[in-house]
Structures are given as structure tokens and as C-alpha cells.
């Protein structure tokens, strides 16, 4: 595994590598980093050259940046608590369940424990 592939893997991406390129997914789209030219391209990034520039493109949107929660009831309850505090609303248990299901379904939320 090349150093570029190791760095991308450390950033939380599932990397596949062949003789020519490093491949991974970002925001549901395929991204290619060509080893020889150091050029990268993909639907979810602006094309460019160099690993440093690729990492800038990925910014804080990579999987590790979605930090702090695990996909469990406590994480969702914490988010609901924040919502209630800012809106000054008291939600019923049924409303909380509806919000959790809507978050999972509509926004494809997959909270990850870091």
C-alpha cells in the first residue's frame, strides 16, 4: 500500500488500490487518485493535483469528521435534547421516535462513534 493510500485510509475512507490508481468513495461518488501524475478526479470533488490538494477538497466532510456519536438511542436523544433546548419545545416520546426515524430515512444519517 502506498503512502497516499495509507493516509486516505487513516482519514476513514475505504481504499482500493491497483498499479495505476487509488480508488475510494466520497459523498456516495467514486473518486480516483492516479499515482504517477498525482491527479485526482471524481463527481464529488473538483479535479486537481496532489494529495495535499485532495485532502483540502475532502475537507471536514470526510467520514471521520462526522465525529462524536454512535448510531444508538443515546446519540439521537442527545440531538433531540439540543433541538428541544433551542426551540423551547417539550416533545412527546412518540414525536421523538418520529424525529429519529425521519433523521435516519430522510437524511441518511449514520452517526459514527470515534
C-alpha positions, 0 to 999 in steps of 0.5 A: 500500500502506498503512502497516499493510500495509507493516509486516505485510509487513516482519514476513514475512507475505504481504499482500493488500490491497483498499479495505476490508481487509488480508488475510494468513495466520497459523498456516495461518488467514486473518486480516483487518485492516479499515482504517477501524475498525482491527479485526482478526479471524481463527481464529488470533488473538483479535479486537481493535483496532489494529495495535499490538494485532495485532502483540502477538497475532502475537507471536514466532510470526510467520514471521520469528521462526522465525529462524536456519536454512535448510531444508538438511542443515546446519540439521537436523544442527545440531538433531540435534547439540543433541538428541544433546548433551542426551540423551547419545545417539550416533545412527546416520546412518540414525536421523538421516535418520529424525529429519529426515524425521519433523521435516519430515512430522510437524511441518511444519517449514520452517526459514527462513534470515534 
